[in-house]
Amino acid sequence: MIIEYTRYRIPVADAEAFEAAYARAAVPLAGAPQCVDYELTRCDDDPESYVLRITWTSAADHLQGFRGSPAFRAFFAEIKPYFPAIEEMRHYTRTAVVGAGAGA
């Protein structure tokens, strides 16, 4: 598995529309066999900062499988207006450092 993190800078005035676009984009994303799970978060300390986390079955499944699929076209159609707001988009591999805290 591979985890993609995408950081966005979205003006507060556009936040509602941005989140609504991702709610619509989540439908084809959730149906893609390459997608394990996803989450869009908004920073409490900096409300213009968002992070999208998507876990993919593999980097190849994401880059060649999903991006070449009808699901990607439907996904991208919803978020395309926000593509210029991306500050960073990268893939990460989990390490052996994992665990649960006492509050879990």
matplotlib code that plots the C-alpha trace (Angstrom):
import matplotlib.pyplot as plt

x = [0.0, 1.0, -0.4, -0.9, -1.0, -2.2, -2.0, -4.3, -4.5, -8.2, -9.5, -12.1, -14.7, -14.3, -14.2, -17.9, -17.7, -14.4, -15.7, -18.9, -16.8, -14.8, -18.0, -19.1, -15.6, -15.7, -18.3, -16.2, -13.1, -14.8, -15.9, -12.4, -10.8, -7.4, -8.6, -8.4, -9.6, -9.5, -10.0, -10.1, -9.1, -9.1, -6.5, -8.0, -5.0, -5.0, -8.5, -7.2, -5.1, -6.5, -4.9, -6.3, -5.1, -5.8, -4.5, -3.9, -3.3, 0.0, 1.6, 1.2, -2.5, -2.9, -0.9, -1.6, -4.8, -6.9, -5.7, -6.5, -10.0, -13.5, -13.6, -10.6, -12.3, -15.4, -13.3, -11.2, -14.2, -15.4, -12.0, -10.5, -11.2, -9.1, -6.1, -4.1, -4.6, -2.4, 0.7, 2.1, 1.2, 3.3, 3.3, 4.5, 5.2, 4.3, 7.2, 7.4, 6.7, 2.9, 0.8, -2.3, -2.5, -4.2, -7.2, -8.0]
y = [0.0, 3.6, 6.8, 9.9, 13.2, 16.3, 19.8, 22.5, 26.2, 27.2, 30.6, 30.5, 32.0, 28.9, 26.3, 25.2, 24.8, 22.9, 20.5, 20.0, 19.2, 16.6, 15.1, 14.6, 13.4, 10.9, 8.8, 7.7, 7.6, 5.2, 2.9, 2.6, -0.8, 0.9, 3.1, 1.6, 4.6, 8.4, 11.4, 15.2, 17.2, 21.0, 22.6, 24.2, 26.5, 27.6, 27.2, 27.8, 24.6, 21.2, 17.8, 15.0, 11.5, 8.6, 5.1, 3.3, -0.5, 0.5, 3.5, 1.8, 1.1, 4.8, 6.3, 3.8, 2.1, 4.8, 7.8, 5.9, 5.0, 6.5, 6.8, 9.3, 11.3, 11.6, 12.4, 15.0, 16.7, 17.7, 18.9, 20.3, 24.0, 23.4, 21.8, 25.1, 25.4, 22.3, 23.1, 19.6, 16.1, 13.1, 9.4, 7.9, 4.4, 3.3, 2.6, 0.2, 3.0, 2.6, 2.3, 3.4, 5.9, 5.6, 7.6, 5.1]
z = [0.0, -0.6, 1.0, -1.0, 0.9, -1.0, 0.7, -0.4, 0.3, 0.0, 0.9, 3.7, 1.4, -0.9, 1.8, 1.6, -2.2, -1.9, 0.6, -1.4, -4.5, -2.6, -1.2, -4.8, -5.9, -3.1, -4.8, -7.8, -5.5, -3.1, -6.0, -7.4, -6.6, -6.3, -3.4, 0.1, 2.1, 2.1, 4.4, 3.9, 6.9, 7.6, 9.9, 13.0, 13.4, 9.7, 8.2, 4.7, 5.0, 4.0, 3.7, 1.6, 2.5, 0.2, 0.7, -2.5, -3.1, -4.8, -6.5, -9.9, -9.2, -8.4, -11.2, -14.0, -12.9, -11.3, -13.3, -16.5, -15.4, -15.8, -12.0, -12.2, -14.9, -12.7, -9.6, -11.4, -13.0, -9.5, -8.1, -11.2, -10.2, -7.1, -8.8, -8.8, -5.0, -4.5, -2.5, -2.3, -3.6, -2.6, -2.0, 1.3, 2.5, 6.0, 8.4, 11.3, 13.8, 14.5, 17.6, 19.4, 22.2, 25.5, 24.2, 21.5]

ax = plt.figure().add_subplot(projection="3d")
ax.plot(x, y, z, "-o")
ax.set_aspect("equal")
plt.show()
